[in-house]
Amino acid sequence: MKNGPVHTDTLVIIPAFNEEKSIVQVVESIKRMQPDMEVIVIDDGSQDTTAVLAEKAGASVLSHPFNMGYGVSLQTGYKYAVHNNYQYLVQMDGDGQHDPQGISILVENVKNGRADIVLGSRFMGATTYKPSLLRSIGIRLFRALLRILSGEKIQDVTTGFQAMNRRVLDLFITDLFPCDYPDADVILLLSKLHFRIMEVPVTMHQDLSGKSIHDNPFQVLYYIFKMFLSMFLTKLRRYSINQGGE
């Protein structure tokens, strides 16, 4: 890691795996728009120059020795935030889909106490974002299931563009956080534990990397099965915030 923590209460984390084509633009855009926030790239065992380019662009880098997955990368960032006493965290992807202009509205609604976690939605307000057919089907299924199981009316249940406060971070560093596929099941967990969840419109660009699992039919079916199972188990399980589990 190149840089130590700066004097700020807000950390931006970017899980990244082989994102050398986009990581410089992502980091530089965040640093330009949010100069007072520290930016951490979690390099998940990339086999390209992601880590080197991220440091050159001005981010600090935490590197996994090998690819451990998106959820583990997120939790690495959460643990770093808690260890260094950050009060707020923004998470966004390293592929350029998430427009850094949305950081302000996400953080503002967390800091003013309107919510514990704010989700950036690509489906609210005026939007030109068009997901693939398979991704669209999955989002609709999870949206409906989340509403049935929790009553939460969330449009973009799989968004990775989020801001959260320290209460959420303290939960996410425990074993309750699903490191396999953290998506709609995380929202269900937060709802069950009575965290305040808010959704706001943000700009998201099309994913041009072609790396998403949501465009592979076999991986999509496995993902849907795993997510449905995780959501039902989350609904049935008894939780205690103080105990961090059952």
Buried (B, 14 or more C-beta within 10 A) or exposed (E): EEEEBEEBBBBBBBBBBBBBBBBBEBBBBBBEBBEEBBBBBBBBBBEBBBBBBBBBBBBBBBBBEEBBBBBBBBBBBBBBBBEEEBBBBBBBBBBBBBBBEBBBBBBEBBBEEEBBBBBBBBBBEEEEBEBBEBBEBBBEBBBEBBEEBBEBEBBBBBBBBBBBBBBBBEBBBEEBBBBBBBBBBBBBBBBBBEBBBBBBBBBBEEBEBEEBBBBEEEEBEEBBEBBBEBBBEBBEEEBEBEEEEE
